[in-house]
Amino acid sequence: MPTESASCSTSRQAKQKRKSHSLSIRRTNSSEQERTGLPRDMLEGQDSKLPSSVRSTLLELFGQIEREFENLYIENLELRREIDTLNERLAAEGQAIDGAELSKGQLKTKASHSTSQLSQKLKTTYKASTSKIVSSFKTTTSRAVCQLVKEYIGHRDGIWDVSVARTQPVVLGTASADHTALLWSIETGRCLVKYAGHAGSVNSIKFHPSEQLALTASGDQTTHVWRYVVQLPTPQPVADTSQQISGEDEVECSDKDEPDLDGDMASDCPTVRVPLTSLKSHQGVVIAADWLVGGKQAVTASWDRTANLYDVETSELVHSLTGHDQELTHCCTHPTQRLVVTSSRDTTFRLWDFRDPSIHSVNVFQGHTDTVTSAVFTVGDNVVSGSDDRTVKVWDLKNMRSPIATIRTDSAINRINVCVGQKIIALPHDNRQVRLFDMSGVRLARLPRSSRQGHRRMVCCSAWSEDHPVCNLFTCGFDRQAIGWNINIPALLQEK
């Protein structure tokens, strides 16, 4: 019996400890809620459109933020006490040093130096702690700013390029390794036109600046100009996909995880098989093509190490641009001037100037250590280049010696695109990431990437559509789909 009594007593004490511990937890939680002025019960009782899981996540994050700042406050108090102790000690030493006939100026310098060290320590501690807080909920803000709106599924192979029409009706164009180019309704995701005139992979697609013409470059060593006529379907209500994101899980996906594509969407739409014009002069794969300002000429880039300038109406070769030591990877034209930039595997990109008909000057930009995958113009005199060396560089055309900004990433960069009006750079990566930066190299956001959203394989290209109200950024990848994103640019810039 004494043994049973002792065990009962021990059990009772343990229960009391657990009870007191739980009470202290509840008391702590209630005190935290009183400090914030928003008790959990009151928040849960309010009429809100947010799902309960999202609200509980927000409450957890706010609690974490409060605890982080409490820790910072305590650290700041301790550092202030250290500063006061140091000042008192220096004052005492100052009397002794004065007795040793040391100048007061030297004492002041010593005190200032010691105080500045502690001040710097305080700033470093605060900055490190606050940056940790920001990084802890950066993904949440990115999800709110960058939302997936529509998926464009219909190709049978990877998509190399994506482009947006510059004229009405505004449609989306994709170029694929399945030998076709497709035009899509941005709002509904329906395939409107299929171009099947190439005998090889379609590597690039660009729309004419003022007519319903498309320019496609192919692995069959040709570039085609073809006309399209589309009638946009009635837009359907857009489903809210933001609720589907459970987090930015780093999930590795295999081919079996890709969408089951049977090509029915593409087979139902009208097919164009014959081009208006075929540009033939290259001896290798044509990897990219673009319209020169005005739309009367086009420039192409090829694996035969040359870029060609054509007269579109006559199909005649106007200039052959030579100088690169290895295969070209991309070409881009200036939106308002007769300028062309070409990039190459020789780690350089070149600027070709056709503004003066009698002088065709060329500037060589050297700054990357690996293949330059793309180089594009921005507003003014800037060019942005991306490379397999995992860097993006912003250049001033008036001073080509060194870049004015460098962005370092963790993966090779593919065809980049710049939102001209807001000067935001979209970087598609080999590792399925798409990141947004400003022109000074500050990271703004990362597009959601999880098992439910985003690309499942390498992201090949991105394209901005600044005037479209539904989707203003499009990405495509080797997972055979293109994705339309809504980017809340004011919120993005405010977050910066």
C-alpha positions as CSV (number, residue, x, y, z in Angstrom):
1,M,0.0,0.0,0.0
2,P,2.8,2.5,0.7
3,T,4.1,1.9,-2.8
4,E,0.7,2.6,-4.4
5,S,0.3,5.8,-2.3
6,A,3.7,7.0,-3.4
7,S,2.9,6.3,-7.1
8,C,-0.5,8.1,-6.7
9,S,1.2,11.1,-5.2
10,T,3.8,11.1,-7.9
11,S,1.1,10.9,-10.6
12,R,-0.9,13.7,-9.0
13,Q,2.2,15.9,-8.9
14,A,2.9,15.2,-12.6
15,K,-0.7,16.1,-13.5
16,Q,-0.5,19.3,-11.5
17,K,2.8,20.2,-13.3
18,R,1.3,19.5,-16.7
19,K,-1.8,21.5,-15.8
20,S,0.2,24.5,-14.5
21,H,2.3,24.3,-17.6
22,S,-0.7,24.3,-19.9
23,L,-2.2,27.2,-17.9
24,S,1.1,29.1,-18.3
25,I,1.0,28.5,-22.1
26,R,-2.6,29.7,-22.3
27,R,-1.7,32.7,-20.1
28,T,1.2,33.5,-22.4
29,N,-0.9,33.2,-25.5
30,S,-3.6,35.3,-24.1
31,S,-1.1,38.0,-23.0
32,E,0.3,38.0,-26.5
33,Q,-3.1,38.4,-28.0
34,E,-3.9,41.3,-25.6
35,R,-0.7,43.0,-26.6
36,T,-1.6,42.8,-30.3
37,G,-5.2,43.8,-29.6
38,L,-6.4,41.0,-31.9
39,P,-7.4,37.9,-30.0
40,R,-7.5,34.7,-32.0
41,D,-11.2,34.1,-31.0
42,M,-12.1,37.6,-32.2
43,L,-10.3,37.1,-35.5
44,E,-11.9,33.7,-36.0
45,G,-15.3,35.2,-35.3
46,Q,-15.0,37.9,-37.8
47,D,-16.7,37.6,-41.2
48,S,-13.7,37.0,-43.6
49,K,-13.4,35.6,-47.1
50,L,-10.0,34.1,-46.3
51,P,-10.0,30.3,-45.8
52,S,-9.3,29.2,-42.2
53,S,-6.0,27.6,-43.2
54,V,-4.7,30.9,-44.7
55,R,-5.9,32.9,-41.6
56,S,-4.2,30.5,-39.2
57,T,-1.0,30.8,-41.3
58,L,-1.2,34.6,-41.1
59,L,-1.7,34.5,-37.4
60,E,1.4,32.2,-37.0
61,L,3.5,34.5,-39.1
62,F,2.5,37.6,-37.2
63,G,3.3,35.8,-34.0
64,Q,6.7,34.9,-35.3
65,I,7.3,38.5,-36.3
66,E,6.4,39.7,-32.9
67,R,8.7,37.3,-31.2
68,E,11.5,38.2,-33.5
69,F,11.2,41.9,-32.7
70,E,10.9,41.1,-29.0
71,N,14.3,39.3,-29.2
72,L,15.7,42.3,-31.1
73,Y,14.4,44.7,-28.5
74,I,16.1,42.6,-25.7
75,E,19.4,42.5,-27.7
76,N,19.2,46.3,-28.2
77,L,18.8,46.9,-24.5
78,E,21.8,44.7,-23.7
79,L,23.9,46.5,-26.3
80,R,22.8,49.9,-24.9
81,R,23.9,48.7,-21.4
82,E,27.2,47.7,-22.9
83,I,27.6,51.1,-24.5
84,D,26.8,52.9,-21.2
85,T,29.3,50.6,-19.3
86,L,31.9,51.5,-21.9
87,N,31.2,55.2,-21.6
88,E,31.6,55.0,-17.8
89,R,34.8,53.0,-18.1
90,L,36.2,55.5,-20.7
91,A,35.3,58.4,-18.4
92,A,37.2,56.8,-15.6
93,E,40.1,56.0,-17.8
94,G,40.0,59.6,-19.1
95,Q,40.7,60.9,-15.6
96,A,43.7,58.6,-15.3
97,I,44.9,59.5,-18.8
98,D,44.5,63.2,-18.0
99,G,46.8,62.6,-15.0
100,A,49.3,61.1,-17.4
101,E,49.1,64.3,-19.5
102,L,47.4,62.7,-22.5
103,S,45.6,65.0,-24.8
104,K,41.8,65.2,-24.5
105,G,41.5,64.9,-28.3
106,Q,43.1,61.4,-28.3
107,L,40.7,60.3,-25.6
108,K,37.8,61.5,-27.5
109,T,39.0,59.6,-30.6
110,K,39.4,56.4,-28.6
111,A,35.9,56.7,-27.1
112,S,34.4,57.5,-30.5
113,H,36.1,54.5,-32.1
114,S,34.9,52.1,-29.4
115,T,31.4,53.4,-29.5
116,S,31.2,53.2,-33.3
117,Q,32.3,49.6,-33.1
118,L,29.4,48.8,-30.8
119,S,27.0,50.9,-32.9
120,Q,28.1,48.9,-36.0
121,K,27.5,45.7,-34.1
122,L,24.0,46.9,-33.2
123,K,23.2,47.7,-36.8
124,T,24.6,44.4,-38.0
125,T,22.6,42.4,-35.5
126,Y,19.4,44.4,-36.3
127,K,19.9,44.0,-40.1
128,A,20.6,40.3,-39.8
129,S,17.5,39.6,-37.6
130,T,15.2,41.7,-39.7
131,S,16.4,40.2,-43.0
132,K,15.7,36.8,-41.5
133,I,12.2,37.9,-40.7
134,V,11.6,39.1,-44.2
135,S,13.0,35.9,-45.8
136,S,10.7,33.9,-43.6
137,F,7.5,35.2,-45.2
138,K,8.9,36.4,-48.6
139,T,7.3,33.4,-50.3
140,T,3.9,34.5,-49.0
141,T,4.2,38.0,-50.4
142,S,5.5,36.6,-53.7
143,R,2.4,34.4,-54.0
144,A,0.2,37.4,-53.4
145,V,2.0,39.5,-56.0
146,C,2.5,36.8,-58.7
147,Q,-0.4,34.6,-59.4
148,L,-0.9,31.9,-62.1
149,V,-3.8,32.7,-64.3
150,K,-3.9,30.4,-67.2
151,E,-2.0,27.4,-68.6
152,Y,-1.7,26.9,-72.4
153,I,-1.4,23.2,-73.1
154,G,-1.4,21.6,-76.6
155,H,2.1,21.1,-77.8
156,R,3.6,17.6,-78.1
157,D,7.1,18.6,-77.3
158,G,9.0,21.3,-75.4
159,I,8.3,25.0,-76.1
160,W,11.4,27.1,-76.9
161,D,9.9,30.6,-77.3
162,V,6.8,32.6,-76.3
163,S,5.7,36.0,-77.7
164,V,2.8,38.4,-77.5
165,A,1.2,40.1,-80.5
166,R,1.7,43.8,-80.8
167,T,-1.6,44.5,-82.6
168,Q,-5.2,43.8,-82.1
169,P,-6.4,41.2,-81.4
170,V,-3.7,40.5,-78.9
171,V,-2.8,36.8,-79.0
172,L,-0.1,34.6,-77.5
173,G,2.4,32.7,-79.7
174,T,4.5,29.7,-78.8
175,A,7.2,27.9,-80.8
176,S,7.9,24.3,-80.1
177,A,10.2,21.4,-80.8
178,D,7.2,19.5,-82.2
179,H,7.7,21.5,-85.5
180,T,4.7,23.7,-85.0
181,A,3.9,27.2,-83.8
182,L,0.6,27.8,-82.0
183,L,-1.5,31.0,-81.4
184,W,-3.6,31.2,-78.3
185,S,-6.4,33.2,-76.8
186,I,-4.9,34.7,-73.7
187,E,-8.2,34.8,-71.8
188,T,-9.6,31.3,-72.5
189,G,-6.4,29.3,-73.2
190,R,-7.9,28.0,-76.5
191,C,-5.6,27.3,-79.5
192,L,-6.7,29.6,-82.4
193,V,-4.2,28.9,-85.2
194,K,-1.6,26.2,-85.8
195,Y,1.4,26.8,-88.1
196,A,2.8,23.6,-89.6
197,G,5.0,24.8,-92.4
198,H,8.4,24.0,-90.9
199,A,10.2,20.7,-91.3
200,G,12.2,21.1,-88.1
201,S,11.9,22.4,-84.6
202,V,10.4,25.9,-84.4
203,N,12.9,27.8,-82.2
204,S,11.5,31.4,-82.2
205,I,8.4,33.3,-82.9
206,K,7.9,37.1,-83.2
207,F,4.9,39.2,-84.3
208,H,5.0,42.0,-86.8
209,P,4.7,45.5,-85.2
210,S,1.7,46.6,-87.2
211,E,0.2,43.6,-89.3
212,Q,-1.1,40.2,-88.5
213,L,2.1,38.5,-89.5
214,A,4.3,36.1,-87.6
215,L,8.0,35.4,-88.1
216,T,9.3,31.9,-87.1
217,A,12.8,30.5,-87.1
218,S,13.5,26.8,-87.4
219,G,15.9,24.0,-87.3
220,D,15.2,23.3,-91.0
221,Q,17.6,26.3,-91.7
222,T,14.8,28.6,-92.8
223,T,12.8,31.5,-91.4
224,H,9.1,31.8,-92.4
225,V,6.8,34.8,-92.6
226,W,3.2,33.7,-92.4
227,R,-0.2,35.5,-92.1
228,Y,-2.8,34.6,-89.5
229,V,-6.5,35.5,-89.1
230,V,-8.0,34.9,-85.7
231,Q,-11.4,35.4,-84.0
232,L,-11.2,35.6,-80.3
233,P,-13.7,33.4,-78.4
234,T,-15.9,34.8,-75.6
235,P,-13.8,34.9,-72.4
236,Q,-14.9,32.6,-69.6
237,P,-14.6,33.4,-65.9
238,V,-11.1,33.0,-64.7
239,A,-10.7,30.4,-61.9
240,D,-8.9,31.6,-58.8
241,T,-5.8,29.4,-58.7
242,S,-4.2,31.2,-55.8
243,Q,-6.0,29.0,-53.3
244,Q,-4.3,25.9,-54.7
245,I,-0.8,26.8,-53.6
246,S,0.2,24.9,-50.5
247,G,3.8,26.2,-50.5
248,E,6.8,26.5,-52.7
249,D,7.8,22.9,-52.3
250,E,11.0,22.0,-54.1
251,V,9.6,19.0,-55.8
252,E,11.6,17.2,-58.5
253,C,9.3,16.0,-61.2
254,S,9.9,13.4,-63.8
255,D,8.4,13.0,-67.3
256,K,5.5,11.0,-66.0
257,D,4.4,14.0,-63.9
258,E,3.9,16.2,-66.9
259,P,0.4,16.9,-68.2
260,D,-1.1,14.2,-70.3
261,L,-1.2,15.9,-73.7
262,D,-3.1,14.3,-76.5
263,G,-2.9,17.3,-78.9
264,D,-6.7,17.6,-79.3
265,M,-6.6,21.3,-78.5
266,A,-4.2,22.0,-81.3
267,S,-5.8,19.7,-83.8
268,D,-9.2,21.4,-83.6
269,C,-7.9,24.8,-84.7
270,P,-7.3,26.0,-88.3
271,T,-3.9,25.1,-89.7
272,V,-1.6,27.2,-91.9
273,R,0.9,25.2,-93.9
274,V,2.3,27.6,-96.5
275,P,4.3,30.7,-95.6
276,L,4.1,34.0,-97.4
277,T,7.8,34.3,-97.6
278,S,10.7,31.8,-96.8
279,L,14.1,33.3,-96.0
280,K,16.8,30.9,-97.0
281,S,20.5,31.7,-96.7
282,H,21.8,30.0,-93.6
283,Q,23.8,26.8,-93.6
284,G,22.8,25.7,-90.1
285,V,19.9,25.8,-87.6
286,V,18.2,29.2,-87.4
287,I,17.9,29.7,-83.6
288,A,16.1,33.1,-83.5
289,A,14.6,35.8,-85.7
290,D,13.2,39.3,-85.1
291,W,11.6,42.2,-87.0
292,L,13.7,45.3,-87.5
293,V,11.9,48.6,-86.6
294,G,9.2,49.3,-89.2
295,G,8.7,45.6,-90.1
296,K,10.1,45.8,-93.6
297,Q,13.3,43.9,-92.7
298,A,14.0,40.9,-90.5
299,V,17.2,39.7,-88.8
300,T,18.0,36.0,-88.1
301,A,20.6,34.2,-86.0
302,S,22.0,30.8,-86.8
303,W,24.3,28.1,-85.7
304,D,26.4,28.8,-88.8
305,R,28.0,31.6,-86.7
306,T,26.3,34.4,-88.8
307,A,23.3,36.7,-88.5
308,N,21.5,37.7,-91.7
309,L,19.5,40.8,-92.5
310,Y,16.7,40.3,-95.0
311,D,14.3,42.4,-97.0
312,V,11.0,40.7,-96.2
313,E,9.1,41.7,-99.3
314,T,11.7,40.4,-101.8
315,S,13.3,37.7,-99.6
316,E,16.7,39.1,-100.5
317,L,19.7,38.9,-98.2
318,V,20.7,42.5,-97.4
319,H,23.7,41.9,-95.1
320,S,25.4,38.9,-93.6
321,L,26.8,39.8,-90.2
322,T,29.9,37.8,-89.4
323,G,32.4,38.0,-86.6
324,H,31.2,35.6,-83.9
325,D,33.6,32.7,-83.3
326,Q,30.9,30.1,-82.3
327,E,27.2,29.4,-82.8
328,L,24.8,32.2,-82.3
329,T,22.1,31.7,-79.6
330,H,19.8,34.7,-79.9
331,C,19.1,38.0,-81.7
332,C,17.1,41.1,-80.7
333,T,16.2,44.4,-82.3
334,H,15.7,47.8,-80.8
335,P,12.0,48.9,-80.6
336,T,12.6,52.4,-82.0
337,Q,16.1,52.4,-83.7
338,R,17.9,50.3,-86.4
339,L,20.0,48.5,-83.9
340,V,20.5,44.7,-83.6
341,V,22.2,42.7,-80.8
342,T,23.4,39.1,-81.3
343,S,24.6,36.7,-78.6
344,S,26.8,33.7,-79.0
345,R,28.4,30.7,-77.4
346,D,31.8,32.5,-77.8
347,T,30.9,34.3,-74.4
348,T,30.3,37.7,-76.2
349,F,27.4,39.6,-77.6
350,R,27.6,42.2,-80.4
351,L,25.8,45.4,-81.2
352,W,25.2,46.1,-84.9
353,D,24.3,49.6,-85.9
354,F,22.3,50.2,-89.2
355,R,21.2,53.8,-88.5
356,D,23.7,55.1,-91.1
357,P,23.2,53.2,-94.4
358,S,26.8,53.8,-95.3
359,I,28.4,52.7,-92.0
360,H,27.6,49.4,-90.3
361,S,29.5,49.7,-87.0
362,V,29.8,46.8,-84.5
363,N,30.7,46.8,-80.9
364,V,31.7,43.7,-79.0
365,F,30.7,43.2,-75.4
366,Q,32.9,40.9,-73.3
367,G,32.0,40.2,-69.7
368,H,30.6,36.7,-69.4
369,T,32.6,33.5,-68.9
370,D,30.2,31.1,-70.6
371,T,27.6,31.0,-73.4
372,V,25.6,34.3,-73.7
373,T,22.1,32.8,-74.1
374,S,20.4,36.1,-74.8
375,A,20.8,39.9,-74.9
376,V,17.8,42.3,-75.1
377,F,17.3,46.0,-75.4
378,T,15.6,48.2,-72.8
379,V,14.4,51.8,-72.8
380,G,17.2,54.2,-73.5
381,D,20.8,53.0,-74.1
382,N,20.8,49.8,-72.0
383,V,21.2,46.2,-72.9
384,V,20.6,43.2,-70.5
385,S,22.5,40.0,-71.2
386,G,22.1,36.6,-69.6
387,S,24.5,33.7,-69.6
388,D,25.1,30.1,-68.7
389,D,27.7,31.4,-66.2
390,R,24.7,32.1,-64.0
391,T,24.9,35.9,-64.2
392,V,22.9,38.7,-65.8
393,K,24.5,42.0,-66.6
394,V,23.1,45.4,-67.4
395,W,25.2,47.4,-69.8
396,D,25.3,51.0,-70.9
397,L,25.8,51.2,-74.7
398,K,27.8,54.4,-74.3
399,N,30.3,52.7,-72.0
400,M,30.9,49.0,-72.9
401,R,33.9,48.4,-70.8
402,S,32.1,47.1,-67.7
403,P,28.4,46.5,-66.7
404,I,26.6,48.9,-64.6
405,A,24.9,46.1,-62.6
406,T,25.5,42.4,-62.2
407,I,22.9,39.8,-61.0
408,R,24.3,36.5,-59.7
409,T,22.0,33.4,-59.6
410,D,22.2,29.7,-58.8
411,S,21.4,28.4,-62.2
412,A,22.0,29.0,-65.9
413,I,19.8,31.7,-67.5
414,N,17.8,31.3,-70.7
415,R,16.0,33.9,-72.8
416,I,15.3,36.9,-70.7
417,N,12.8,39.6,-71.2
418,V,12.4,43.1,-69.8
419,C,9.2,44.9,-68.9
420,V,10.1,48.2,-70.7
421,G,7.6,50.4,-68.9
422,Q,8.5,49.3,-65.4
423,K,12.1,48.1,-66.1
424,I,11.6,44.7,-64.5
425,I,13.7,41.8,-65.8
426,A,12.3,38.3,-65.9
427,L,14.9,35.5,-65.7
428,P,13.9,31.9,-66.7
429,H,16.3,29.3,-65.4
430,D,17.4,25.7,-66.1
431,N,16.3,24.8,-62.6
432,R,12.6,25.6,-63.3
433,Q,12.8,28.9,-61.4
434,V,11.6,32.3,-62.8
435,R,12.9,35.3,-60.9
436,L,12.1,39.0,-61.2
437,F,14.7,41.7,-60.7
438,D,14.9,45.5,-61.3
439,M,17.6,47.1,-63.4
440,S,19.8,47.8,-60.5
441,G,20.0,44.1,-59.6
442,V,17.6,44.0,-56.7
443,R,15.5,40.9,-56.5
444,L,11.8,41.6,-56.5
445,A,10.1,38.2,-56.4
446,R,10.2,34.6,-57.5
447,L,7.2,33.0,-59.3
448,P,5.5,30.2,-57.4
449,R,7.0,26.8,-58.1
450,S,5.5,23.8,-56.4
451,S,4.1,20.4,-57.2
452,R,0.8,22.0,-58.3
453,Q,1.9,25.2,-60.0
454,G,4.7,26.4,-62.2
455,H,6.9,24.6,-64.7
456,R,8.0,21.0,-64.1
457,R,11.1,21.2,-66.3
458,M,13.5,23.8,-67.6
459,V,12.0,27.3,-68.3
460,C,13.1,28.4,-71.7
461,C,11.7,31.8,-72.3
462,S,9.6,34.7,-70.8
463,A,7.7,37.5,-72.4
464,W,6.0,40.6,-70.9
465,S,2.6,42.0,-72.1
466,E,2.4,45.3,-70.3
467,D,-1.0,46.4,-71.6
468,H,-2.9,43.2,-71.0
469,P,-5.3,43.3,-68.0
470,V,-5.5,39.5,-67.4
471,C,-1.9,38.2,-67.9
472,N,1.1,40.4,-68.2
473,L,3.9,37.8,-68.0
474,F,4.2,34.6,-69.9
475,T,6.7,31.8,-69.5
476,C,7.2,28.6,-71.4
477,G,9.3,25.5,-70.8
478,F,10.4,22.1,-71.9
479,D,7.4,20.6,-70.0
480,R,5.3,21.4,-73.1
481,Q,3.2,24.1,-71.6
482,A,3.1,27.9,-71.5
483,I,1.8,29.7,-68.4
484,G,0.2,33.2,-68.0
485,W,0.9,35.1,-64.8
486,N,-0.7,38.2,-63.3
487,I,2.0,40.3,-61.7
488,N,0.8,43.1,-59.4
489,I,3.6,45.5,-60.4
490,P,2.7,48.4,-58.0
491,A,2.7,45.9,-55.1
492,L,5.9,44.4,-56.3
493,L,7.7,47.8,-56.5
494,Q,6.3,48.9,-53.2
495,E,7.5,45.7,-51.6
496,K,11.0,46.6,-52.8
